[in-house]
Amino acid sequence: MTEENLTGTAAPVVPEPWRRNVALFLTGQTVSLFGSMIVQFAVMWYVTLETRSGLAVALFVIAAFAPQGVVSIFGGVLADRINRRRLVMAADAGIAAATLMLALLMLNGITDLWLILLAVGIRSLGAGVQTPTVQAMIPQIVPPDQLMRVNGVFQTIQSIMGLAAPAAAAAIYALAGIVPVFFLDVVTAVIGIGFLALVRVPTLTRVSQAATSYRQDLVEGMRCIWSRGIVRWLVGVFAIMFLLTGAPGSITPLLVARSFGSETWMLAVLQIAFSVGMMLGGVLVATILAKRSRIGLILFATYGLAIFITLLGFAPNLWVFYGFMFTLGLLVPLFSTPFMTLIQETVEPGQHGRVFSYVAIVMALGTPVGMAVFGPLADIISIESLLITTGAVGVVVMTIAIMLPSGRAALAAARAPNPASDDNGTPKDPESGPEEPVAGSGGSAITR
């Protein structure tokens, strides 16, 4: 069955029963995410505790995120060309295969750091395909008026996993070492693939008779971002926040190990405090804040994140440090959920994969680019000084971003919900009139 051409703000036809689809999707992603997060924490702690080197931690972060940023360029294009469900399943299977290979090698006594980093890099390649595809798939299975709530629920689930995963990783790592963690990830990946196989996801197909090239698709994705003032500004702010706060946040375990103690429970509680905050923030966005101004929440969260990154550098003891990390976690969903929802609502479905590929690139490259600077610096100057400086710079840069024309337009949309918002409370882009198909795309349609 082919639906009408999807351009502008037209919404995809969501297959029924959508609640069953969403439940299966969230369950499968939760199980898969749980295994992946356990591996990420365990390997990060392994590198941190075994080396106590800022350079080694920086190499881990680069291996974990840089390949994802590179392959996301192509992953988003693939998400707009082929069935997104199958693409996520294939990526999950590839990640599991790389993890299984690493486990078998380490069982045979091969534990070189370069090998671990190589496996982490391969896992990152799979995530580069999986991340933009999952974000592009959500609007296909969720009704438009439920997007903010479902995104909030997804964020909450991710936060709960962030709470459970470090505890599970610490327990398994302490009792049995790092290898069993890898086998657990393989099992959870298989379960996640099984659940996703049961989800009904419409396949987007091009209406155009002539297929476009990958290069054309990438150009169209960038043009789609650049032609919408709010989307352009949001992606810019997203990049700033990842560059200025993501990298310093990644060296907080190293700060704890150097300044407060090197016991595993200290690193676990650090992540638990952050994840409890994220969980509560996700609940707030899915309930009380679901109808609040998207951009208003984003502005509040960006300033809050920069301020509390600065405060981390002034923490007088470990428990105050945990408190600041909890608040940072609370603010993350107030930024990420409305950000993702605005992109999903503003961009036509046929462009979601390509646009989210650029978002994934920012997510993947922002932290390693920052860590390439902050990691070596952490071996020269105190991490506290790095946190204070970068947080303060974040406040200044964010203020400048708001003063730009696109920033003023975003503020105007947040302050004037009528008529600047639609009936669902979504800010409209003051710079754009009725949207038209991106030149050369030929539009898109949904076939079941």
Phi, psi and omega in degrees: 000127181253130179266175182295162179301133182261107176223164179059230185259012179300142184259146177291154176280119184272126180292146177261154355280119188292328180295321177295316178301314181295319180297316178295317180299310182295322179296311180297317180293326179296313181296314180296317180297322181301312179296318181295320181291323177300315178299315183299315180294314183298317181291320179299315179293320179302312180294317182296311186284328181282330185251326185052035184242129175297324179295317180296319177296320178297319178296321177298313181297318179297316179295327183282336187238326185299313178300323178300319179295321181292310185286340178300332178304319181269332180298319179294323177295317177300322181295335177267357184250326185232175182300122186290326179298312180296325180294317178296317180298318180294319179296317179298319180294321178296319178298317180296322180295317179296320180294318179298318179298318179296318180299316181294322179293318181290329175298333179266016173087006180268102186234025180299144181299321183297327180291318178297316179295324178297315179296320177299320178295320178295319176299323179295325177299316178297321179295331178295332174274319187291316188298305179294331181291317179298315180295325179286333184282331185304312180296343178283338183243000182238131175300146184305322183284355179249004186299312183299318181293314181294319175299321177295319177296317179299318178297320179296317178299316178300322180292319178298319176296323176296335176280317183281324186299313180296324177295315179295318180297316180297318181294312182294316181298316182291324185273323189230357182091187189274334185299315178301333177300320181294319179295323177298321180296322178297317180296314181294327178295318178298318178296317179299318178297320180298316178295317182295331179297339181270353183276134176272116181234119177299149178261122176282131177232149180284139175281331181301139179288326181261128180288140178272159179278167177298320181297317178297319179297319179295319178296319179296322178296317178294321179296324178298318178292314187290332184278351180245114187303314182293317180297316179300314181292319180298315180295323176297314178296319178303316180295318180299314183294322179290322182290318187270339181240334182294313182295310177301324178297330181287342180259008176297324174300324178293323176298315179299314181297325183278322190259333188240333181149158185249017178286146184300324183298329179295319177290323179294315179296326177303310181289325179297316179301316178296317184288325175298318176299316178297320180298313179294321177297319177296320177297317179299316181292325181283345184237272187299320186263007186299329182258005179287163178302126179301310185290326177301317177295320181297316180297316179300315184291322182296315178295318180298317180298315180296318181296316184282337169297319177298316182295332177304324181290344181257002185300123184282339180208175186296322185286326173293321176301315177299320179298318178294322178295322176301315181295321176300316177298321178299325184280335185301310179296332178293341174262307191290321183293308177295331177297307180297321181296316179299319178297314181297325182280330187272325185265139179294148186305324181294348180252357186303314183300313182293318180294316180290340174294322177291323175298317179296325177298315178299314180299319187281323186266336182301312182292310180295325176298316177296319181292333176299334176266309187287328181299302176298324178298328180294343175270356183247313180239169184290146177295327178303317179295322178297317181296315181298315183293312184291324177296317179295319177297323178300318178298315181296313182295321179296321178297318177296319180298323179292329181283345177292157180306317179293328176292319178295324178294321179295319178296321179297321179294324181286326185273341183237075183298338177230119008263017185284356178238158175275186184295341180267005179085013180274124179298136175270156181277113182296339183275349185241140174267211176302131184279148179236161177301144176293135184304131176091349184280330181075007181074188179207159177223165178250131173238143179258000000 
